């Protein structure tokens, strides 16, 4: 179920960017995250943060009036384990395609 929630949350490009932003820092306040998306309202960014939090991809803590967000790698680890089952299949198919293309040269 975590894999499904992670996929659903990461389906949106803005949420992907938020995850990438938080992957490069220990934690950020919601306001700083919102500043990275100047064309969006803070409310819209807040909804994206909530979706990521609900999916388990983000952890949040409160400090005074601030909500501090950090990336929670566990759902990404589970997603990676799930995808591992399919990597071999794609590697074989890409290898076969490469061989086919090279044989035509």
FIMARVO-913304 format. One line per field, with one value per residue (C-alpha): residue number from 1; x, z, y. Coordinates in pm, 1 decimal, always signed. Example, Ala and Ser with C-alpha at 12.3 -4.5 7.8 and 13.67 -1.06 7.14 Angstrom:
pos	[1 / 2] .
px	[+1230.0 / +1367.0] .
pz	[+780.0 / +714.0] .
py	[-450.0 / -106.0] .
***
This chain:
pos	[1 / 2 / 3 / 4 / 5 / 6 / 7 / 8 / 9 / 10 / 11 / 12 / 13 / 14 / 15 / 16 / 17 / 18 / 19 / 20 / 21 / 22 / 23 / 24 / 25 / 26 / 27 / 28 / 29 / 30 / 31 / 32 / 33 / 34 / 35 / 36 / 37 / 38 / 39 / 40 / 41 / 42 / 43 / 44 / 45 / 46 / 47 / 48 / 49 / 50 / 51 / 52 / 53 / 54 / 55 / 56 / 57 / 58 / 59 / 60 / 61 / 62 / 63 / 64 / 65 / 66 / 67 / 68 / 69 / 70 / 71 / 72 / 73 / 74 / 75 / 76 / 77 / 78 / 79 / 80 / 81 / 82 / 83 / 84 / 85 / 86 / 87 / 88 / 89 / 90 / 91 / 92 / 93 / 94 / 95 / 96 / 97 / 98 / 99 / 100 / 101 / 102 / 103 / 104 / 105] .
px	[+0.0 / +289.8 / +414.9 / +76.7 / +64.6 / +421.0 / +349.2 / +30.1 / +204.9 / +498.2 / +270.7 / +262.6 / +569.9 / +546.8 / +556.7 / +853.6 / +1032.3 / +952.5 / +1099.1 / +1411.0 / +1442.0 / +1417.4 / +1659.3 / +1934.6 / +1874.9 / +1802.6 / +1477.6 / +1306.1 / +1023.8 / +707.0 / +768.6 / +1109.7 / +961.7 / +685.9 / +948.1 / +1083.2 / +750.1 / +686.8 / +410.2 / +204.1 / +11.6 / +128.7 / -202.3 / -133.1 / +216.6 / +68.3 / -173.3 / +119.0 / +308.8 / +2.5 / -27.3 / +340.1 / +304.0 / -7.2 / +180.9 / +459.6 / +721.2 / +759.7 / +791.2 / +696.3 / +772.1 / +656.3 / +891.7 / +703.8 / +491.7 / +686.5 / +623.5 / +957.3 / +957.7 / +1212.6 / +1222.4 / +1130.2 / +1326.8 / +1134.8 / +859.3 / +1125.6 / +1321.2 / +1007.7 / +934.7 / +1290.7 / +1253.4 / +927.1 / +1086.7 / +1384.4 / +1163.2 / +1129.7 / +1484.2 / +1609.9 / +1329.1 / +1405.8 / +1779.1 / +1722.0 / +1486.5 / +1720.2 / +2011.3 / +1814.8 / +1725.1 / +2089.1 / +2198.2 / +1932.2 / +2034.4 / +2402.5 / +2335.2 / +2170.5 / +2477.9] .
pz	[+0.0 / +71.1 / -285.4 / -427.3 / -206.9 / -300.8 / -673.9 / -645.7 / -454.6 / -697.1 / -1002.4 / -974.5 / -1101.6 / -823.1 / -559.1 / -737.5 / -717.0 / -346.5 / -284.4 / -482.9 / -286.5 / +46.5 / -66.6 / -66.8 / +281.7 / +627.4 / +666.6 / +553.1 / +686.6 / +478.3 / +395.1 / +242.2 / +36.7 / -84.3 / -188.8 / -434.3 / -619.3 / -678.5 / -933.1 / -678.9 / -378.9 / -35.7 / +4.2 / -310.6 / -188.5 / +148.9 / -19.9 / -198.2 / +130.1 / +292.9 / +14.5 / +49.5 / +427.0 / +398.0 / +162.5 / +418.9 / +194.9 / +426.2 / +800.2 / +973.2 / +1310.0 / +1462.8 / +1602.3 / +1747.5 / +1456.8 / +1189.6 / +1029.9 / +935.8 / +666.4 / +592.7 / +349.0 / +488.1 / +278.8 / +391.3 / +123.9 / -140.1 / -17.3 / -39.8 / -386.3 / -490.5 / -359.8 / -553.3 / -875.4 / -832.6 / -947.2 / -1287.4 / -1342.9 / -1470.5 / -1723.2 / -1858.2 / -1863.0 / -2074.4 / -2312.6 / -2354.6 / -2407.2 / -2675.5 / -2846.1 / -2838.3 / -2990.3 / -3261.4 / -3349.9 / -3358.0 / -3586.1 / -3840.4 / -3860.4] .
py	[+0.0 / +237.0 / +186.8 / +291.0 / +600.9 / +695.4 / +653.2 / +857.2 / +1135.8 / +1144.3 / +1157.3 / +1535.9 / +1727.3 / +1986.4 / +1714.8 / +1557.1 / +1893.3 / +1923.4 / +1576.9 / +1670.1 / +1994.2 / +1813.8 / +1541.7 / +1804.0 / +1945.2 / +1801.1 / +1994.6 / +2312.2 / +2524.8 / +2536.7 / +2902.8 / +2829.1 / +2548.1 / +2779.7 / +3038.7 / +2780.5 / +2794.3 / +3166.3 / +3105.9 / +2908.3 / +3028.6 / +2918.6 / +2736.2 / +2531.5 / +2442.6 / +2353.5 / +2110.5 / +1944.5 / +1916.8 / +1762.1 / +1503.9 / +1412.4 / +1391.5 / +1171.9 / +939.2 / +902.3 / +1064.2 / +1363.3 / +1389.1 / +1711.8 / +1863.1 / +2186.3 / +2448.3 / +2744.9 / +2869.8 / +2682.2 / +2346.9 / +2188.9 / +1922.7 / +1654.2 / +1368.5 / +1027.6 / +774.6 / +464.4 / +481.3 / +546.6 / +244.1 / +30.3 / +167.1 / +82.5 / -274.6 / -310.8 / -179.8 / -414.0 / -702.2 / -536.1 / -408.8 / -743.8 / -763.1 / -415.7 / -481.9 / -793.9 / -612.5 / -317.4 / -556.3 / -743.6 / -414.1 / -305.8 / -638.4 / -608.7 / -253.8 / -343.8 / -643.3 / -409.9 / -187.0] .
***
